[in-house]
Amino acid sequence: GTDAYRDRVVISKYLSQDYIVVETEDSVYVSYHITGDSTVEVGAESGNAVDDDAAEVEIPETVGDYTVTGVGANAFEWNYGLTTVYLPATIETIGYGAFFNCGNLYNVYMRSRQAPTLLDIDGNPTTDNNAFAGLPSNMPGDATTYGARSLGDGVTNDEQGGATLHVPYGCTGEYDKYPWNWWFTSIKDDATKHGDVNGDFTVDVADIATVITVMATGKGSPVADVNGDGTVDVADIATVITIMSENARRQREMEE
């Protein structure tokens, strides 16, 4: 079937009642565990979500009729081939040791505006679940604890620099806390664009609608205050329109 998320094409292969394997258009096979009538989490029974030679993996929001709501325990652990992973806004939980000791995973794109709940080995909320422990990092003790990985030519990951967590625009405060700021050397709010209030990776009239909803209800996206003045009001709608106009201008220049 066709998955609409970022134009990814996947081929669903139902291996059993509990598991699905999909192939992306980049020929990367990703395993999912069915967790409910309409939900799945990334990872197979053994924990291995992808082959060790998969360098960049983008997890979609949906797989067939299922919404991807979590990353299972040990899903990517000890995967030295993985360098970049994109996790969708639908992710709500991350299991124990999900990315443990992925020694070359330098970039994690987290598109959820709220930090996912971290789970222990029994599936209970915790802050000490080793989900990203052992990533390349400048944090004290990393190389001592897990060993500096060789990147060739005598360069180790500690010398190259640490792993970066990319989060939605305006959401660094949501993630700049333990254990996220311990696992990652830097946290940047560049996983979405300025003005992308609803998190669909574009800035358009749908974002204006989201701002209006936040104005009416007082609840919703933490980035609805687009102009950063501390209030969500018509000025933020005007800012979104300005961003849309600027983007359109740049697109025209590129096409000329």
N, C-alpha and C positions, 0 to 999 in steps of 0.2 A: 504494500500500500504506500501512499504518499503521506509523509508527515509534514505539516505546514510550518513547523518550527524552523526558521531560517533556511527554508527550501531544502531541508535534508530529506533524502529518499531512503526509506528503510524497508527491508524485507523481513516480515515477521515469520518466525519459525517456532511454532508451539511445540516445545520438547516434551512437556508434561502438563499436568494440571497446575503446577506451581511455578513454572519457569518459562521465560521467553528469551530467545536470542534474536537480535536484530543486526542487520548488516547496513552500515552507513554507505553513502555513495563513495566514501574514501576507502571502502573495503575493510573497515574496522568492525569486528564483531563484538557486540556489547550484550552482556547477560543481565536479565532483570528477574527479580523474584516477585511474584504476585502476592500482595499483602492484603487485598480486599477485593470487593466486587468491581471496583473501578480504579484501584491504585496499585502501583508497583514501586519497588525500590531497586536501585542499581546493585548488582552483585549476584553471583550464583551461590549454590549451597556451600561450595568450597571456599567462597570469598572472591574467587578470581573473576572480576568483571570483564576484563579485556586481556588480550595476549600481551606478553611482555614487550613486544616490538612496536606497540602502538604509542607513538610519541605525543600526539595531540588528540584529545577526545572531547567531543561536544555532546553533552547529554541533552536530549530534547525535553520539552515540557510534557509531551504525550507520546505514548507508544501504542499505536492502534487505538483501542477504546479505553486505555488506561492512562491515568495521570501519574507522572513520576514525582513522588512525594518524599523520597528519602534515598540515602546512600547507605547500603547495608554494612554490617560489621566486616572489617577486613577486606572490603571490596577491591581495593587497589594495593594492598600492603606489599611491600618489598618489590614494587614495580619500578625498576631502575630506568626503563625505557621511557616512562611517562615524563613529559616536560611541561605540558600545558593541559589544563582541564577547564571546561566551561560547565557550570552547574546552573540549571534554570531557576526562575523565580518561584517555581512550585515546590522546591525542596524545603521540607519542614524539619527533617531529622537527619542526623549523621551518626552512624553507628561506630562502635568501639573500633579503633585502629583502622578506620576506613582508608586512610592514605599513609599509614604508618611506614616510615623508612623509605618513602619514595625519594631517593637521594638526588634525583635530577629534576624534580618537580619545582620549577622556578616560578610558575604563574598559575594562580587559581582564580578564576573569574566566578564570583558568587553573585548571582543576580537577584537573590532574595533581599528585600529591603529590611527584613528582620533576621537577625542571626539565627540559623537553625538550631533546634534543641539538640544538644549532644547527649548520646545515650551510652550507658555502660554495657558490659557484655550481656547483661540480662534484660536490656532494653529499658532501663530506668534512667531518668534525667541525671546528668552529672556534669561537672566541669573538667574532670580528669579522665578523659576517655581515649587519650593518645591518638585522636583522629588524624592529626597532622604532625605528630612527633617524628623527628628524624628527617624533616625536610631540610634542604640546604639553607643554612641560616648563619647569621653572625651572632646569634644569642650565645651567652656564655655556656660552655660545657657541651655544645652540640657536637663538635668534632670529637671531643673526649668520650662522650657517651656513645655515639653511633659510628664514629670513624669518618674522617674526611674522605669524601668520594673523589676519585681521580677523574678528571675531565679531559685527560690527554695533555701532552706536552708538560707534564709535571704540575699542572694547575689543579687545585682542589676547589670544591664548591665554596668553601669558606673564603678562599682568596677571590673568587669571582664575585661574590656577593650573595645575599640571602634571598629567600623566596618572597614573592610579593602577592598579597591578597588584593584583588581588584573587586570593589563593591560598587553598588549603584551610586549615582551622583548624589551627594549630600548625606550619605549614610556612613561615613567613617566613624562617627560617634557611636553608632550601633555596634560596630565591631572592634573599636579600639578599647578592648578590655580583655582580661584574662578569660580563657587561654589564647584567644586569637592573636593578641599582641605579643604573646610569648612565642607562638609558633612561627609567625611571619615577621621578617625584618622590617617590611614596610606595608602600609595599608593605603591604597589609593582609591579615590572615588571616581574611577573612569570606566566602570563596567557598563554604564549607560550614559547617554548624552544629557547635557544641561537642557532642561525643559521637557525631558521625557518623564512626565509625571506618572504615567500609568505603567511604565516599565516594559513597553512593547518594542523598544529599540528604535523608535521613530518619534519625531516631534510633529504633531499634527493636531487636527481639531479634537481628536479623542482626548488629548491632554487637557484641552480647554474644558471639555466636559467633566473631566476628573477634578479639575480645580473648582468648578462650580459645585460639584457634589461635596467636596471638602468644605467649601464655604457654607453650604446649606446644613451640613450635618455636624461639622466640627471634627469629623473622623476621616481617616483615609491616609493617603500617601504622605510620608514625612517630607517629601520634596515638593509638595504643592506650593510652598513658599518659594516660588521660583526666583524672585528678586532678592530674597534673603533679608527682608526688612522686619521679620518676626511676625508678620501678619499675612493671612491668606485672604486676598481680596481681589478686586477688579484690576489692580495694578499687576498682579501675577498673570492674569489673562493677557494683559497688554504685553507683558514680557514674553509670554509664549508666542504671541503673534509676531513680535519683533524677531525672535529666534527663527520662526518659520520663514519669515521674509528673508532673513540673512542666509539661511540654508538654500532657499530657492535661488537667490542671487548667485551664490557660489556654484550651484549646479549649472546655471546658465553659462557662467564663465567657463566652466569645464567643458561644456558642450560646444562652445564657440571656437 
